């Protein structure tokens, strides 16, 4: 509990610090948080986007498990995802997300190797999304000259895109790298007592990676569509909030900015990119507008810091649930090739 409280305090401090660097004293002015336009349209759009952002990842995890013959219903898959997000939020660079998700899936009866496969495949889907959305957004900003980005920011975005493409290709097309790593760990004297478990984990991961590559085209397309909807929904939330606080920002501009900023934030060694995201978004949208601070702050509370409230509840519900027959075969699927 102390560690969770400390990380929450650190994340909030970094977030407020990033916003303060961007907007200055307006962050603490009461006028900044006065809603200018509570439009029913933007209220509905924002609410739908908020639900979509938090709910779609559970569907993605469930589909990935089904593609590997694991029958994991939507609700426990969503709980496992939320536990993983909480683990990521409690650790620098989101490093705790992988073991937390694997442990949560293990509670549902998913073998460790296949659990690692699922979280790696979620990561691959995210990388593929940013590998096309970030350069597309950057191209839009440069072409329309809506916002003039510093040259360093453009190069950093391009470098992050290259890393995303390379990471997606390596992780999806060369699963032997992870398998060899697990087998190499099994040979270390310090892991001798876990040799059999690590060997089985490597075998399960290899099967999981092969199942992912052999998924039907329909499933593959659905996974990428769900991934895009989840990320874009989070971006739409900010767009709606900006209008609430009187900031006239176009939807294409907001989507383009966030695609690049969120991708680069994965390189920042803070939980959830805290501090960097707040400062980068506020400076890009308009540091002089006080409403930007209110919109960004509320957006981060709804899209990131909310996990500190719902994450523990999800973990408790998952703990109370009974392990599922995950080893049972899912309904047979027609063979298909991934494009």
C-alpha positions as CSV (number, residue, x, y, z in Angstrom):
1,X,0.0,0.0,0.0
2,X,2.9,2.4,0.8
3,X,4.5,1.7,-2.5
4,X,1.2,2.3,-4.4
5,X,0.6,5.5,-2.5
6,X,4.2,6.7,-3.2
7,X,3.9,6.0,-6.9
8,X,0.5,7.7,-7.1
9,X,2.0,10.8,-5.4
10,X,5.0,10.7,-7.7
11,X,2.8,10.4,-10.8
12,X,0.5,13.3,-9.7
13,X,3.5,15.4,-8.8
14,X,5.1,14.8,-12.2
15,X,1.8,15.5,-13.9
16,X,1.2,18.8,-12.1
17,X,4.9,19.7,-12.6
18,X,4.6,19.1,-16.4
19,X,1.4,21.2,-16.6
20,X,2.9,24.0,-14.5
21,X,5.9,24.2,-16.8
22,X,3.5,24.6,-19.7
23,X,0.8,27.0,-18.3
24,X,2.4,28.6,-15.3
25,X,0.2,30.1,-12.6
26,X,-3.0,29.5,-14.6
27,X,-2.9,25.9,-13.3
28,X,-4.0,27.2,-9.8
29,X,-6.5,29.9,-10.9
30,X,-10.1,29.0,-10.2
31,X,-11.2,30.7,-13.5
32,X,-9.2,28.0,-15.4
33,X,-11.6,25.3,-14.4
34,X,-14.8,27.1,-15.3
35,X,-16.7,25.2,-18.0
36,X,-17.4,27.5,-21.0
37,X,-19.5,25.2,-23.2
38,X,-21.3,22.2,-21.8
39,X,-22.6,21.0,-25.1
40,X,-24.7,17.8,-25.1
41,X,-23.0,16.6,-28.3
42,X,-19.5,16.7,-26.8
43,X,-20.8,15.4,-23.5
44,X,-22.2,12.3,-25.2
45,X,-19.2,11.8,-27.4
46,X,-16.8,12.1,-24.5
47,X,-18.8,9.7,-22.4
48,X,-19.0,7.1,-25.2
49,X,-15.2,7.5,-25.8
50,X,-14.5,7.1,-22.1
51,X,-16.4,3.8,-22.0
52,X,-14.7,2.6,-25.2
53,X,-11.2,3.5,-24.0
54,X,-11.6,1.4,-20.8
55,X,-13.7,-1.5,-22.2
56,X,-12.2,-2.4,-25.6
57,X,-8.9,-3.8,-24.2
58,X,-10.7,-6.6,-22.4
59,X,-12.2,-7.6,-25.8
60,X,-8.8,-7.6,-27.3
61,X,-7.4,-9.9,-24.6
62,X,-10.4,-12.2,-24.9
63,X,-9.9,-12.5,-28.7
64,X,-6.2,-13.2,-28.4
65,X,-6.9,-16.0,-25.8
66,X,-9.6,-17.5,-28.0
67,X,-7.2,-17.5,-31.0
68,X,-4.9,-19.7,-29.0
69,X,-7.7,-22.1,-27.9
70,X,-8.2,-20.5,-24.5
71,X,-11.8,-19.8,-23.5
72,X,-11.5,-16.6,-21.5
73,X,-14.8,-14.6,-21.3
74,X,-14.9,-10.8,-21.7
75,X,-15.4,-9.9,-18.0
76,X,-12.4,-11.8,-16.6
77,X,-10.3,-10.7,-19.5
78,X,-11.1,-7.1,-18.8
79,X,-10.2,-7.6,-15.1
80,X,-6.9,-9.1,-16.1
81,X,-6.2,-6.1,-18.3
82,X,-7.0,-3.6,-15.5
83,X,-4.7,-5.4,-13.1
84,X,-2.0,-5.2,-15.7
85,X,-2.5,-1.5,-16.2
86,X,-2.3,-1.0,-12.5
87,X,0.9,-2.9,-12.4
88,X,2.3,-0.7,-15.2
89,X,1.2,2.5,-13.4
90,X,3.0,1.5,-10.2
91,X,6.4,1.0,-11.9
92,X,8.8,3.2,-13.9
93,X,8.5,2.8,-17.7
94,X,5.4,0.6,-17.1
95,X,7.7,-2.4,-16.6
96,X,5.3,-4.0,-14.0
97,X,2.5,-4.4,-16.6
98,X,3.8,-7.6,-18.0
99,X,4.2,-9.6,-14.8
100,X,1.0,-8.3,-13.4
101,X,-1.0,-9.3,-16.5
102,X,0.7,-12.7,-16.7
103,X,-0.2,-13.3,-13.0
104,X,-3.8,-12.1,-13.6
105,X,-4.2,-14.4,-16.6
106,X,-2.6,-17.2,-14.5
107,X,-5.3,-16.7,-12.0
108,X,-7.7,-17.6,-14.8
109,X,-5.9,-20.8,-15.7
110,X,-3.7,-19.5,-18.5
111,X,-0.2,-21.0,-18.6
112,X,2.7,-18.6,-17.9
113,X,4.1,-19.0,-21.4
114,X,0.8,-18.3,-23.1
115,X,0.2,-15.4,-20.8
116,X,3.5,-13.9,-21.8
117,X,2.5,-14.5,-25.4
118,X,-0.8,-12.7,-25.0
119,X,0.7,-9.6,-23.4
120,X,3.5,-9.5,-26.0
121,X,0.8,-9.7,-28.7
122,X,-1.1,-6.8,-27.1
123,X,2.1,-4.8,-27.2
124,X,2.6,-5.7,-30.9
125,X,-0.9,-4.5,-31.8
126,X,-0.1,-1.2,-30.0
127,X,3.2,-0.8,-31.9
128,X,1.5,-1.5,-35.2
129,X,-1.2,1.2,-34.4
130,X,1.4,3.8,-33.7
131,X,3.6,2.8,-36.6
132,X,0.9,4.1,-39.0
133,X,-1.0,6.7,-36.9
134,X,2.1,8.7,-35.7
135,X,3.6,9.3,-39.1
136,X,0.2,10.0,-40.6
137,X,-0.5,12.5,-37.9
138,X,2.9,14.1,-38.2
139,X,2.4,14.4,-41.9
140,X,-1.0,16.1,-41.4
141,X,0.5,18.6,-39.0
142,X,3.4,19.4,-41.3
143,X,1.1,19.7,-44.4
144,X,-1.6,21.8,-42.8
145,X,0.9,23.9,-40.7
146,X,-1.7,23.8,-38.0
147,X,1.1,23.6,-35.4
148,X,4.7,24.1,-35.9
149,X,6.7,21.4,-34.2
150,X,10.3,21.8,-33.3
151,X,12.8,19.9,-35.5
152,X,13.9,17.8,-32.6
153,X,10.4,16.8,-31.8
154,X,9.9,15.7,-35.5
155,X,13.1,13.6,-35.4
156,X,12.2,12.1,-32.1
157,X,8.8,11.1,-33.4
158,X,10.4,9.6,-36.5
159,X,12.9,7.7,-34.4
160,X,10.1,6.4,-32.2
161,X,8.1,5.2,-35.2
162,X,11.2,3.4,-36.6
163,X,11.6,1.6,-33.2
164,X,7.8,0.8,-33.1
165,X,8.0,-0.8,-36.6
166,X,11.2,-2.7,-35.8
167,X,9.8,-3.9,-32.5
168,X,6.5,-5.1,-34.1
169,X,8.4,-7.0,-36.8
170,X,10.9,-8.6,-34.4
171,X,8.4,-9.6,-31.8
172,X,5.8,-11.0,-34.2
173,X,8.0,-12.6,-36.8
174,X,10.8,-13.8,-34.7
175,X,9.4,-15.4,-31.5
176,X,12.5,-17.5,-31.2
177,X,14.3,-14.6,-29.6
178,X,12.0,-14.8,-26.5
179,X,12.1,-18.6,-26.6
180,X,15.9,-18.6,-26.7
181,X,16.0,-16.1,-23.8
182,X,13.8,-18.3,-21.6
183,X,15.8,-21.4,-22.5
184,X,19.1,-19.6,-21.7
185,X,17.7,-18.5,-18.3
186,X,16.8,-22.2,-17.6
187,X,20.5,-23.1,-18.0
188,X,21.7,-20.6,-15.4
189,X,22.7,-22.2,-12.1
190,X,20.7,-19.7,-10.2
191,X,17.5,-20.8,-12.0
192,X,18.3,-24.5,-11.8
193,X,15.3,-25.3,-9.6
194,X,13.0,-23.5,-12.1
195,X,14.5,-25.2,-15.2
196,X,11.5,-27.4,-16.0
197,X,9.1,-24.5,-15.4
198,X,11.1,-22.2,-17.7
199,X,11.4,-24.9,-20.4
200,X,7.6,-25.4,-20.3
201,X,7.1,-21.6,-20.4
202,X,9.3,-21.3,-23.5
203,X,7.3,-24.1,-25.2
204,X,4.0,-22.5,-24.4
205,X,5.2,-19.1,-25.6
206,X,6.3,-20.6,-28.9
207,X,2.9,-22.2,-29.3
208,X,1.2,-18.9,-28.5
209,X,3.3,-17.0,-31.0
210,X,2.6,-19.6,-33.8
211,X,-1.2,-19.4,-33.0
212,X,-1.0,-15.6,-33.3
213,X,0.6,-15.8,-36.8
214,X,-2.0,-18.4,-37.9
215,X,-5.0,-16.5,-36.8
216,X,-7.8,-16.1,-39.4
217,X,-7.8,-12.8,-41.3
218,X,-11.2,-11.9,-39.7
219,X,-9.7,-12.2,-36.2
220,X,-6.6,-10.3,-37.2
221,X,-8.6,-7.4,-38.7
222,X,-10.8,-7.3,-35.6
223,X,-7.9,-7.1,-33.3
224,X,-6.4,-4.2,-35.1
225,X,-9.7,-2.4,-35.3
226,X,-10.3,-2.8,-31.6
227,X,-6.8,-1.5,-30.9
228,X,-7.4,1.6,-33.0
229,X,-10.8,2.2,-31.4
230,X,-9.3,2.0,-27.9
231,X,-6.5,4.5,-28.5
232,X,-8.5,6.9,-30.7
233,X,-11.3,6.9,-28.1
234,X,-8.8,8.2,-25.5
235,X,-7.8,11.0,-27.9
236,X,-11.4,11.9,-28.5
237,X,-11.9,12.4,-24.7
238,X,-9.3,15.2,-24.7
239,X,-11.0,16.8,-27.8
240,X,-14.3,16.8,-26.0
241,X,-12.8,18.3,-22.9
242,X,-11.0,21.0,-24.8
243,X,-14.4,22.2,-26.1
244,X,-15.9,22.2,-22.6
245,X,-13.2,24.6,-21.5
246,X,-13.5,26.9,-24.6
247,X,-10.5,25.7,-26.5
248,X,-11.3,25.5,-30.2
249,X,-9.2,22.5,-31.4
250,X,-9.9,20.5,-34.5
251,X,-10.4,16.7,-34.1
252,X,-7.7,15.8,-36.8
253,X,-5.2,18.1,-35.0
254,X,-5.8,16.6,-31.6
255,X,-5.6,13.0,-33.0
256,X,-2.4,13.8,-34.9
257,X,-0.7,15.4,-31.9
258,X,-1.6,12.7,-29.4
259,X,-0.6,9.9,-31.7
260,X,3.0,11.3,-31.8
261,X,3.1,12.4,-28.1
262,X,1.8,9.1,-26.7
263,X,4.2,7.1,-28.9
264,X,7.2,9.2,-27.7
265,X,6.0,8.9,-24.1
266,X,6.8,5.2,-24.1
267,X,10.4,6.2,-24.1
268,X,10.0,8.3,-21.0
269,X,11.1,6.5,-17.8
270,X,8.0,7.6,-15.7
271,X,4.8,5.7,-15.0
272,X,2.4,6.4,-17.8
273,X,4.7,9.1,-19.2
274,X,3.6,11.3,-16.3
275,X,4.9,14.8,-16.6
276,X,6.0,14.5,-20.2
277,X,2.5,13.9,-21.6
278,X,0.9,16.8,-19.7
279,X,3.6,19.2,-20.7
280,X,3.8,18.1,-24.3
281,X,0.1,18.2,-24.9
282,X,-0.4,21.6,-23.1
283,X,2.5,23.2,-25.0
284,X,1.3,21.8,-28.3
285,X,-2.4,22.7,-28.0
286,X,-1.8,26.1,-26.5
287,X,0.2,27.0,-23.4
288,X,-1.4,30.5,-23.2
289,X,-5.0,29.1,-22.9
290,X,-6.0,28.4,-19.3
291,X,-8.7,26.0,-20.5
292,X,-6.0,23.7,-21.9
293,X,-4.7,23.1,-18.4
294,X,-8.1,22.1,-17.1
295,X,-8.8,19.9,-20.1
296,X,-5.5,18.1,-19.9
297,X,-5.7,17.6,-16.2
298,X,-9.2,16.1,-16.3
299,X,-8.2,14.0,-19.4
300,X,-5.3,12.5,-17.5
301,X,-7.4,11.8,-14.5
302,X,-10.0,9.9,-16.6
303,X,-7.6,8.2,-18.9
304,X,-4.7,7.3,-16.6
305,X,-5.0,8.1,-12.9
306,X,-8.5,6.4,-12.7
307,X,-6.7,3.1,-12.7
308,X,-5.5,3.7,-9.1
309,X,-9.2,3.5,-8.1
310,X,-10.5,0.8,-10.4
311,X,-7.4,-1.3,-10.5
312,X,-7.5,-2.6,-6.9
313,X,-11.2,-3.3,-7.3
314,X,-10.5,-5.3,-10.5
315,X,-7.7,-7.2,-8.6
316,X,-10.0,-8.0,-5.7
317,X,-12.8,-9.3,-8.1
318,X,-10.3,-11.4,-9.9
319,X,-9.0,-12.8,-6.7
320,X,-12.5,-13.8,-5.6
321,X,-13.3,-15.4,-9.0
322,X,-12.7,-19.1,-9.6
323,X,-10.1,-20.2,-12.1
324,X,-11.6,-20.8,-15.5
325,X,-11.1,-24.0,-17.7
326,X,-8.7,-22.1,-19.8
327,X,-7.1,-25.2,-21.2
328,X,-10.3,-26.2,-22.8
329,X,-10.3,-25.9,-26.6
330,X,-12.2,-23.0,-28.1
331,X,-14.7,-23.7,-30.9
332,X,-12.8,-24.7,-34.1
333,X,-12.1,-21.9,-36.5
334,X,-11.7,-22.0,-40.2
335,X,-8.0,-21.8,-41.3
336,X,-7.0,-18.5,-42.7
337,X,-3.9,-16.5,-43.6
338,X,-2.9,-13.3,-42.1
339,X,-2.3,-10.6,-44.7
